[in-house]
Amino acid sequence: MIKRVLIALAVVSALSIGVILLRSFLRTPHRTDGVVPLVTPMVSPESSFLQTPLPTASPELLTTTGTPAATEVIMTPSPGPNPSKTPSPTPKPTATPQPSPKASPVISPTPEPSAPEPTPSPAGGPTPSPTPESARAPREFFVFILSSQFQPQALEILPGDTVTWVNKDKDKLHWPASDPHPTHTAYPGLDPLGDLSYEERYSFTFRAPGTFSYHDHTAAVIAGTATIKGTVVVTE
C-alpha cells in the first residue's frame, strides 16, 4: 500500500513539473538560433503543496516506473543593445596670422663735404719764422764734480740749454767758474761766486754760441794753477 502511495506522489510531481515547464516555454519567445533560454519556473498558488518536501523515491521505484529524468535547461542571456557612441567634436582650423609688411627705411642722401675755406693770413706782412731757441724745448745737462776731474769734461749743447754742476766729492769743496783764473771773464756770469759743498749744485744757461772753457777755482788756488778743467761747446 505504501509503495502505491509513493508512486502516485511521484507521478503527480512529475506532471506538475511538466505543466510548469510547458507554461514557461509557451510564454518565452522562440529563437531561431537553437538556444533555449533558461526560465525560472513560476509556482502558482494552486501548486503550493509542491513546496512541501516529498520523500525521495528509491532507485527501485524509479527503475520500475520508467519515468524519464528531467533535462536541465541552460538559458543564455540575450545580448543587450550596443552602447551609443558619443561623436567627438571636430576641431576647427585655426587661422594663421599673416605678418604685416614692414615699411622700408628711407635712405637720405649723404651730403658731400664742402671744400674748406682758406684761412686769411693776418695783415702786416709775412709771419716771422721762429728762432732755433723758441722752436724747441730747452734741455738740462748735468756735470758731476769729482775729487780730481769734471764728468764729463766736454759737453756740446744748443743755445738756451742749461748746464748744472753737482759736487759729488764728500771730502773737498769745489768752485766751477769761467776761464781765465782768477778773473773769470771769458763768459761773464759763469761763476757761482763761492764753493759748492757735497751734493750742492749750480746751474747756468748758455745763450750765445761758442766754445767756453772753465776750471775749478778752489783747486787752482791750492795748486797755484788750474788743474781740473772742462769745456762747453754751444752750437748754432
The 8 nearest C-alpha neighbors of each residue, nearest first, counted from 0:
[[1, 3, 2, 4, 5, 6, 7, 8],
 [2, 0, 4, 3, 5, 6, 7, 8],
 [1, 3, 5, 4, 0, 6, 60, 7],
 [4, 2, 6, 0, 1, 5, 7, 8],
 [3, 5, 7, 1, 6, 2, 8, 0],
 [6, 4, 8, 2, 3, 7, 9, 1],
 [5, 7, 3, 9, 4, 8, 2, 10],
 [8, 6, 4, 10, 5, 9, 3, 11],
 [7, 9, 5, 11, 6, 10, 12, 4],
 [10, 8, 12, 6, 7, 11, 13, 5],
 [9, 11, 7, 13, 12, 8, 14, 6],
 [12, 10, 8, 14, 9, 13, 15, 7],
 [13, 11, 9, 15, 10, 14, 8, 16],
 [12, 14, 10, 16, 15, 11, 9, 17],
 [13, 15, 17, 11, 12, 16, 10, 18],
 [16, 14, 12, 18, 17, 13, 11, 19],
 [15, 17, 19, 13, 14, 18, 20, 12],
 [16, 18, 14, 20, 15, 19, 21, 13],
 [17, 19, 21, 15, 16, 20, 14, 22],
 [18, 20, 16, 22, 21, 17, 15, 23],
 [19, 21, 23, 17, 22, 18, 24, 16],
 [22, 20, 24, 18, 19, 23, 17, 25],
 [23, 21, 25, 19, 24, 20, 26, 18],
 [24, 22, 20, 26, 21, 25, 27, 19],
 [23, 25, 21, 27, 22, 26, 20, 28],
 [24, 26, 22, 23, 27, 21, 28, 29],
 [27, 25, 23, 24, 22, 28, 21, 29],
 [26, 28, 24, 25, 23, 29, 36, 38],
 [29, 27, 26, 30, 25, 24, 36, 35],
 [28, 30, 27, 31, 35, 24, 25, 33],
 [31, 29, 32, 33, 28, 34, 35, 36],
 [30, 32, 33, 29, 34, 35, 28, 36],
 [31, 33, 30, 34, 35, 29, 36, 75],
 [32, 34, 31, 30, 35, 29, 36, 75],
 [35, 33, 32, 36, 30, 75, 74, 31],
 [34, 36, 74, 33, 37, 73, 72, 30],
 [74, 37, 35, 75, 38, 34, 73, 76],
 [74, 36, 38, 73, 72, 35, 75, 39],
 [39, 37, 40, 36, 23, 74, 24, 27],
 [38, 40, 41, 37, 23, 20, 42, 74],
 [41, 39, 38, 42, 19, 20, 23, 16],
 [42, 40, 43, 39, 19, 23, 38, 20],
 [41, 43, 40, 46, 44, 47, 19, 45],
 [42, 44, 45, 46, 41, 47, 19, 40],
 [45, 43, 47, 46, 42, 48, 41, 49],
 [44, 46, 43, 47, 48, 42, 49, 15],
 [47, 45, 48, 44, 43, 49, 42, 15],
 [48, 46, 44, 49, 50, 45, 43, 42],
 [47, 49, 46, 50, 51, 45, 44, 52],
 [48, 50, 47, 51, 46, 52, 12, 53],
 [51, 49, 48, 47, 52, 46, 53, 42],
 [52, 50, 49, 48, 53, 47, 54, 46],
 [53, 51, 50, 54, 49, 55, 48, 12],
 [54, 52, 51, 55, 49, 8, 9, 50],
 [53, 55, 56, 52, 5, 8, 9, 57],
 [56, 54, 53, 57, 52, 9, 5, 58],
 [55, 57, 54, 60, 58, 61, 5, 9],
 [56, 58, 59, 60, 55, 61, 62, 54],
 [59, 57, 61, 60, 62, 56, 63, 55],
 [58, 60, 62, 57, 61, 63, 56, 64],
 [61, 59, 63, 62, 57, 58, 64, 56],
 [62, 60, 58, 64, 63, 59, 65, 66],
 [61, 63, 59, 65, 60, 64, 58, 66],
 [64, 62, 60, 61, 65, 59, 66, 58],
 [65, 63, 61, 66, 62, 60, 6, 59],
 [64, 66, 62, 63, 61, 67, 60, 68],
 [67, 65, 64, 68, 61, 62, 10, 63],
 [66, 68, 65, 69, 61, 70, 64, 13],
 [69, 67, 70, 66, 65, 61, 13, 71],
 [68, 70, 71, 67, 13, 16, 17, 66],
 [69, 71, 72, 68, 67, 73, 20, 17],
 [72, 70, 69, 73, 37, 68, 74, 35],
 [71, 73, 37, 70, 74, 35, 36, 38],
 [74, 72, 37, 36, 71, 75, 35, 38],
 [37, 36, 75, 73, 35, 76, 72, 38],
 [74, 76, 36, 77, 73, 37, 34, 35],
 [77, 75, 74, 78, 36, 37, 79, 73],
 [78, 76, 79, 75, 36, 74, 80, 34],
 [77, 79, 76, 80, 81, 75, 82, 36],
 [80, 78, 77, 81, 76, 82, 83, 75],
 [79, 81, 82, 78, 83, 77, 84, 76],
 [82, 80, 83, 79, 78, 84, 77, 85],
 [83, 81, 80, 84, 79, 85, 78, 86],
 [82, 84, 81, 85, 80, 86, 79, 87],
 [85, 83, 86, 82, 81, 87, 80, 88],
 [84, 86, 87, 83, 88, 82, 89, 81],
 [85, 87, 84, 88, 89, 83, 90, 82],
 [88, 86, 85, 89, 84, 90, 91, 83],
 [89, 87, 90, 86, 91, 85, 84, 92],
 [88, 90, 91, 87, 86, 92, 85, 93],
 [91, 89, 88, 92, 93, 87, 86, 94],
 [90, 92, 93, 89, 88, 94, 87, 95],
 [93, 91, 90, 94, 95, 89, 88, 96],
 [94, 92, 95, 91, 90, 96, 89, 97],
 [93, 95, 96, 92, 97, 91, 90, 98],
 [94, 96, 97, 93, 92, 98, 99, 91],
 [97, 95, 94, 98, 99, 93, 100, 92],
 [96, 98, 95, 99, 94, 100, 101, 93],
 [99, 97, 100, 96, 101, 95, 102, 94],
 [98, 100, 97, 101, 96, 102, 95, 103],
 [99, 101, 98, 102, 103, 97, 96, 104],
 [102, 100, 103, 99, 98, 104, 105, 97],
 [101, 103, 104, 100, 105, 99, 106, 98],
 [102, 104, 101, 105, 100, 106, 99, 107],
 [105, 103, 106, 102, 101, 107, 100, 108],
 [104, 106, 107, 103, 102, 108, 101, 109],
 [107, 105, 104, 108, 109, 103, 110, 102],
 [106, 108, 105, 109, 110, 104, 111, 103],
 [107, 109, 110, 106, 111, 105, 112, 104],
 [110, 108, 111, 107, 106, 112, 113, 105],
 [111, 109, 108, 112, 113, 107, 106, 114],
 [110, 112, 113, 109, 108, 114, 115, 107],
 [113, 111, 110, 114, 115, 109, 116, 108],
 [112, 114, 111, 115, 110, 116, 109, 117],
 [113, 115, 116, 112, 117, 111, 118, 110],
 [116, 114, 113, 117, 112, 118, 119, 111],
 [115, 117, 118, 114, 113, 119, 112, 120],
 [118, 116, 119, 115, 120, 114, 113, 121],
 [119, 117, 120, 116, 115, 121, 122, 114],
 [118, 120, 117, 121, 122, 116, 125, 115],
 [119, 121, 118, 122, 125, 126, 124, 117],
 [122, 120, 119, 123, 124, 125, 126, 118],
 [123, 121, 124, 120, 125, 119, 126, 118],
 [122, 124, 121, 125, 126, 120, 127, 119],
 [123, 125, 122, 126, 121, 127, 120, 128],
 [126, 124, 127, 123, 122, 121, 120, 128],
 [127, 125, 128, 124, 121, 123, 120, 129],
 [126, 128, 125, 129, 124, 130, 123, 121],
 [127, 129, 126, 130, 125, 134, 131, 133],
 [130, 128, 134, 133, 127, 131, 132, 126],
 [129, 131, 133, 132, 134, 128, 127, 135],
 [132, 130, 134, 133, 129, 135, 235, 158],
 [131, 133, 130, 134, 159, 135, 158, 137],
 [132, 134, 130, 135, 131, 129, 136, 137],
 [135, 133, 131, 132, 129, 130, 136, 128],
 [136, 134, 133, 132, 137, 131, 130, 138],
 [135, 137, 138, 134, 133, 132, 159, 160],
 [138, 136, 160, 159, 135, 139, 132, 161],
 [137, 139, 160, 161, 136, 140, 159, 156],
 [138, 140, 161, 162, 160, 141, 137, 163],
 [139, 141, 162, 163, 161, 138, 142, 160],
 [142, 140, 163, 162, 164, 143, 139, 165],
 [141, 143, 164, 150, 151, 163, 165, 149],
 [142, 144, 165, 150, 164, 149, 166, 167],
 [145, 143, 166, 149, 167, 165, 148, 150],
 [144, 146, 168, 148, 167, 147, 149, 143],
 [145, 147, 168, 148, 144, 171, 170, 167],
 [148, 146, 145, 227, 149, 144, 226, 218],
 [149, 147, 227, 145, 146, 144, 150, 228],
 [148, 150, 144, 152, 151, 143, 145, 229],
 [151, 149, 143, 152, 142, 144, 148, 145],
 [150, 152, 149, 153, 142, 154, 143, 229],
 [151, 153, 229, 149, 150, 230, 154, 228],
 [154, 152, 230, 151, 229, 231, 155, 232],
 [153, 155, 231, 232, 230, 156, 151, 152],
 [156, 154, 232, 231, 233, 153, 157, 234],
 [155, 157, 233, 232, 234, 160, 154, 158],
 [158, 156, 233, 234, 160, 159, 235, 155],
 [157, 159, 206, 160, 205, 207, 233, 208],
 [158, 160, 206, 137, 205, 132, 204, 157],
 [161, 159, 138, 137, 158, 204, 157, 139],
 [162, 160, 204, 139, 203, 140, 138, 205],
 [161, 163, 140, 203, 202, 141, 139, 204],
 [162, 164, 202, 141, 201, 140, 142, 203],
 [165, 163, 142, 201, 200, 143, 141, 202],
 [166, 164, 200, 143, 199, 198, 144, 167],
 [165, 167, 144, 198, 197, 168, 199, 143],
 [168, 166, 144, 145, 198, 197, 165, 143],
 [167, 169, 145, 146, 170, 166, 197, 171],
 [168, 170, 197, 171, 167, 196, 166, 172],
 [171, 169, 168, 172, 146, 197, 196, 167],
 [172, 170, 168, 169, 173, 146, 196, 197],
 [171, 173, 196, 195, 194, 174, 170, 197],
 [172, 174, 194, 195, 217, 215, 175, 171],
 [173, 175, 194, 215, 216, 217, 195, 193],
 [176, 174, 215, 214, 216, 173, 213, 190],
 [177, 175, 190, 213, 189, 214, 183, 174],
 [178, 176, 213, 183, 189, 186, 185, 212],
 [179, 177, 183, 213, 180, 185, 212, 184],
 [178, 180, 183, 182, 181, 177, 184, 185],
 [181, 179, 182, 178, 183, 216, 225, 219],
 [180, 182, 183, 179, 216, 178, 220, 219],
 [183, 181, 180, 184, 179, 178, 177, 185],
 [184, 182, 177, 178, 179, 181, 180, 185],
 [185, 183, 187, 186, 182, 178, 179, 177],
 [186, 184, 178, 183, 177, 187, 179, 211],
 [187, 185, 184, 189, 177, 188, 211, 183],
 [186, 188, 184, 189, 185, 183, 177, 190],
 [187, 189, 190, 186, 191, 177, 203, 184],
 [188, 190, 177, 187, 176, 186, 203, 191],
 [189, 191, 176, 192, 188, 177, 175, 183],
 [192, 190, 193, 201, 189, 176, 174, 175],
 [193, 191, 190, 194, 174, 176, 189, 175],
 [192, 194, 191, 174, 195, 190, 173, 175],
 [193, 195, 174, 173, 172, 196, 192, 217],
 [196, 194, 173, 199, 172, 174, 166, 197],
 [195, 197, 172, 199, 198, 166, 194, 173],
 [196, 198, 166, 169, 199, 167, 168, 195],
 [199, 197, 166, 167, 165, 196, 200, 195],
 [198, 200, 196, 197, 195, 166, 165, 201],
 [201, 199, 165, 164, 198, 166, 163, 195],
 [200, 202, 164, 163, 191, 165, 203, 199],
 [203, 201, 163, 162, 164, 161, 200, 204],
 [202, 204, 162, 161, 163, 205, 189, 201],
 [205, 203, 161, 160, 159, 162, 206, 202],
 [204, 206, 159, 158, 207, 160, 161, 203],
 [205, 207, 158, 159, 204, 208, 160, 157],
 [208, 206, 158, 205, 209, 233, 159, 235],
 [209, 207, 233, 234, 235, 158, 206, 210],
 [208, 210, 233, 232, 211, 234, 207, 231],
 [211, 209, 232, 231, 233, 212, 230, 208],
 [210, 212, 231, 230, 232, 209, 213, 186],
 [213, 211, 230, 178, 229, 177, 231, 210],
 [212, 214, 177, 178, 229, 176, 228, 230],
 [215, 213, 228, 227, 175, 176, 216, 229],
 [216, 214, 175, 174, 227, 218, 217, 173],
 [215, 217, 219, 174, 218, 214, 175, 220],
 [218, 216, 220, 219, 174, 215, 173, 221],
 [217, 219, 221, 220, 215, 216, 222, 226],
 [220, 218, 225, 224, 222, 216, 223, 221],
 [219, 221, 223, 217, 218, 222, 216, 224],
 [220, 222, 218, 219, 223, 217, 224, 216],
 [223, 221, 219, 224, 220, 218, 225, 226],
 [224, 222, 220, 219, 221, 225, 218, 226],
 [223, 225, 219, 222, 226, 220, 180, 221],
 [224, 226, 219, 227, 214, 215, 218, 228],
 [225, 227, 219, 224, 228, 218, 222, 215],
 [228, 226, 148, 215, 214, 225, 147, 149],
 [227, 229, 214, 213, 226, 215, 225, 149],
 [228, 230, 152, 213, 212, 153, 214, 149],
 [231, 229, 212, 153, 211, 213, 152, 154],
 [232, 230, 154, 211, 210, 155, 153, 212],
 [233, 231, 210, 155, 209, 154, 156, 211],
 [232, 234, 208, 156, 209, 157, 155, 158],
 [235, 233, 157, 208, 232, 156, 209, 158],
 [234, 208, 157, 158, 233, 131, 207, 209]]
